[in-house]
């Protein structure tokens, strides 16, 4: 199949491109800059066709969608900057992709959402993701929606961030109580679902949670990372009011001084106050996933010693 991907150069997108090529599909990536390092890398390593465009520019999508059999729509943000707001990227961007796919005669759309997505969510991230899901559900296309929990793997911005902090700091910061629950899943498992959904008729019109076999509190999850690296660190509890003040300052300073989205924002803190768990069984059974336990999964890329790898 000829498959157009949005978000192909991101953390999940690069693994999806790899698995698409391994499965015999022909990936085409929608990228804003065809000369960017990550774009050139997926073109070189996986024979990915590059099409210059932006999900916020509806007119730029037509060439990328021409002749495509399916779309995998991965684009999303967790921090806002400029015109890249949750509403623009998640809602307008999805509407542009859906409208373009309809016009181009594309039949199938596989959409990336997130656990916690619902119409009455506290965070604008989740409410904008819900609005995007509704656009997909009303599209008339052969759609599938995936809602992952925290995704980990080489190059992720979560496990690797905590590991780097523990490398140089005697303390690990914990926002709030640290009792919110997570169900981390490896990026390879997420990509497998997206790729297999392209040819799985039983997935059409369904929404699937993507989550690992274990549930951790944030505190317990950081313990797992420390255990793999053989480290022990003090915990610095940061009360949520203090964390929100810090996030507000970062939201102001990073765009102003560095022209970058902040590494922490108040919407993320709202999500950290909620559990991020789901029911992985339907996806595991339909797509035949073999998911490692979290400690064994992160040991594969953090380089731990003497950790036996199993799947459950």
KEKE-862325 format. One line per 2 residues: number of its first residue (from 1); their letters; for each residue z, x, y of C-alpha. Coordinates in steps of 0.25 Angstrom, whole numbers, plus 5000, padded with zeros to 4 digits. Example, Ala and Ser with C-alpha at 12.3 -4.5 7.8 and 13.67 -1.06 7.14 Angstrom:
<pts>
1	as	5031/5049/4982  5029/5055/4996
</pts>
This chain:
<pts>
1	xx	5000/5000/5000  4998/5004/5014
3	xx	5011/5003/5021  5015/5004/5036
5	xx	5029/5009/5039  5036/5008/5052
7	xx	5048/5018/5053  5041/5027/5043
9	xx	5046/5040/5049  5061/5035/5049
11	xx	5072/5038/5038  5068/5027/5029
13	xx	5053/5027/5033  5051/5041/5028
15	xx	5056/5037/5014  5048/5024/5014
17	xx	5035/5032/5017  5039/5042/5006
19	xx	5041/5031/4996  5029/5023/5000
21	xx	5020/5035/4997  5027/5038/4984
23	xx	5024/5023/4980  5009/5025/4983
25	xx	5009/5017/4996  5002/5022/5009
27	xx	5012/5023/5021  5008/5021/5035
29	xx	5018/5024/5046  5019/5018/5059
31	xx	5024/5029/5068  5026/5030/5083
33	xx	5022/5045/5083  5012/5050/5072
35	xx	5015/5064/5076  5030/5063/5074
37	xx	5036/5072/5063  5041/5061/5054
39	xx	5028/5054/5055  5020/5066/5052
41	xx	5030/5069/5040  5027/5056/5033
43	xx	5012/5057/5036  5012/5071/5029
45	xx	5022/5069/5018  5018/5055/5014
47	xx	5004/5053/5019  5009/5042/5028
49	xx	4999/5037/5038  5004/5036/5052
51	xx	5001/5025/5062  5006/5027/5076
53	xx	5013/5014/5081  5027/5008/5085
55	xx	5033/4995/5079  5036/4991/5094
57	xx	5021/4992/5097  5014/4981/5090
59	xx	5000/4986/5093  5003/4999/5087
61	xx	5005/4993/5073  4992/4987/5070
63	xx	4985/5000/5065  4997/5004/5056
65	xx	4997/4990/5050  4982/4990/5047
67	xx	4979/4990/5032  4994/4991/5028
69	xx	4999/4983/5016  5013/4983/5020
71	xx	5023/4987/5031  5037/4994/5029
73	xx	5044/4991/5042  5056/5001/5044
75	xx	5057/5003/5059  5071/5001/5064
77	xx	5081/5007/5074  5096/5008/5074
79	xx	5097/5013/5088  5090/5008/5100
81	xx	5083/5016/5111  5073/5011/5122
83	xx	5063/5000/5117  5068/5003/5102
85	xx	5078/4992/5102  5082/4985/5089
87	xx	5075/4972/5094  5062/4980/5097
89	xx	5061/4989/5085  5067/4979/5074
91	xx	5062/4966/5080  5049/4969/5088
93	xx	5045/4980/5079  5046/4972/5067
95	xx	5038/4960/5073  5027/4970/5077
97	xx	5026/4975/5063  5026/4961/5057
99	xx	5016/4956/5067  5007/4968/5064
101	xx	5008/4967/5049  5004/4952/5050
103	xx	4992/4956/5058  4988/4967/5049
105	xx	4989/4959/5037  5000/4967/5031
107	xx	5007/4960/5020  5021/4966/5017
109	xx	5032/4971/5026  5044/4978/5022
111	xx	5055/4978/5033  5067/4987/5035
113	xx	5079/4979/5040  5094/4983/5038
115	xx	5107/4978/5032  5115/4969/5041
117	xx	5103/4963/5047  5106/4948/5051
119	xx	5103/4939/5063  5118/4939/5068
121	xx	5121/4954/5066  5129/4961/5077
123	xx	5119/4972/5079  5106/4971/5086
125	xx	5101/4980/5075  5103/4970/5064
127	xx	5099/4958/5072  5086/4965/5076
129	xx	5084/4968/5061  5086/4954/5058
131	xx	5075/4949/5068  5066/4959/5062
133	xx	5068/4954/5048  5065/4940/5053
135	xx	5052/4944/5058  5049/4950/5045
137	xx	5053/4938/5037  5044/4929/5046
139	xx	5032/4938/5045  5025/4932/5033
141	xx	5023/4946/5027  5028/4950/5013
143	xx	5041/4956/5019  5053/4963/5013
145	xx	5066/4967/5021  5075/4978/5018
147	xx	5089/4979/5024  5095/4993/5021
149	xx	5109/4998/5023  5111/5012/5027
151	xx	5100/5021/5022  5103/5035/5019
153	xx	5095/5047/5015  5089/5060/5020
155	xx	5088/5059/5035  5096/5047/5037
157	xx	5104/5045/5049  5117/5040/5042
159	xx	5121/5049/5030  5115/5061/5036
161	xx	5122/5059/5050  5136/5057/5044
163	xx	5133/5070/5035  5129/5078/5047
165	xx	5141/5073/5055  5150/5077/5043
167	xx	5144/5091/5043  5149/5095/5057
169	xx	5160/5085/5060  5174/5085/5054
171	xx	5174/5070/5057  5165/5058/5054
173	xx	5164/5047/5064  5166/5033/5059
175	xx	5163/5021/5067  5172/5010/5067
177	xx	5180/5007/5054  5170/5014/5044
179	xx	5172/5002/5035  5158/4996/5037
181	xx	5150/4996/5024  5136/5002/5021
183	xx	5127/5003/5009  5119/5015/5010
185	xx	5105/5016/5003  5096/5028/5001
187	xx	5083/5028/5009  5075/5030/4996
189	xx	5080/5017/4991  5076/5010/5004
191	xx	5062/5016/5004  5060/5012/4990
193	xx	5063/4997/4993  5053/4997/5005
195	xx	5042/5004/4996  5044/4995/4984
197	xx	5045/4982/4993  5030/4985/4996
199	xx	5026/4981/4982  5037/4972/4977
201	xx	5034/4957/4979  5048/4953/4976
203	xx	5053/4959/4989  5044/4950/4998
205	xx	5052/4942/5007  5065/4948/5003
207	xx	5076/4956/5011  5084/4967/5004
209	xx	5096/4975/5007  5095/4989/5004
211	xx	5108/4996/5001  5114/5006/4992
213	xx	5123/5004/4980  5136/5007/4987
215	xx	5143/5002/4999  5152/5011/5008
217	xx	5160/5010/5021  5155/5019/5032
219	xx	5167/5028/5029  5165/5028/5014
221	xx	5150/5032/5016  5153/5044/5025
223	xx	5163/5048/5014  5151/5048/5004
225	xx	5143/5057/5014  5155/5067/5015
227	xx	5157/5067/5000  5143/5071/4998
229	xx	5144/5083/5008  5158/5087/5003
231	xx	5165/5084/5016  5177/5078/5022
233	xx	5178/5073/5036  5187/5065/5045
235	xx	5183/5051/5050  5183/5048/5065
237	xx	5184/5033/5067  5177/5028/5079
239	xx	5181/5014/5084  5170/5005/5086
241	xx	5172/5003/5101  5172/5018/5103
243	xx	5159/5019/5094  5152/5008/5102
245	xx	5155/5016/5115  5150/5029/5109
247	xx	5137/5021/5104  5135/5015/5118
249	xx	5136/5029/5124  5126/5034/5114
251	xx	5116/5022/5117  5116/5026/5131
253	xx	5115/5041/5130  5105/5044/5119
255	xx	5094/5036/5125  5097/5041/5139
257	xx	5099/5056/5136  5092/5058/5123
259	xx	5081/5047/5122  5086/5044/5108
261	xx	5093/5032/5102  5108/5034/5100
263	xx	5113/5038/5087  5124/5027/5088
265	xx	5123/5013/5094  5131/5001/5095
267	xx	5122/4993/5086  5125/5003/5075
269	xx	5140/5001/5077  5139/4986/5076
271	xx	5132/4989/5062  5142/4999/5058
273	xx	5153/4988/5059  5145/4980/5048
275	xx	5143/4982/5034  5129/4987/5029
277	xx	5128/4982/5015  5119/4973/5007
279	xx	5115/4970/4993  5105/4980/4987
281	xx	5103/4974/4974  5090/4966/4977
283	xx	5083/4978/4982  5089/4987/4971
285	xx	5084/4978/4960  5070/4975/4966
287	xx	5066/4989/4970  5073/4996/4959
289	xx	5082/5005/4968  5090/5016/4962
291	xx	5100/5019/4973  5110/5031/4973
293	xx	5124/5030/4977  5126/5034/4991
295	xx	5133/5048/4989  5123/5052/4979
297	xx	5112/5047/4988  5116/5055/5000
299	xx	5119/5067/4991  5104/5068/4989
301	xx	5101/5072/5003  5114/5077/5008
303	xx	5114/5088/4998  5127/5086/4991
305	xx	5131/5093/4979  5135/5088/4965
307	xx	5133/5073/4968  5126/5066/4957
309	xx	5116/5056/4960  5116/5043/4954
311	xx	5109/5029/4957  5115/5016/4955
</pts>
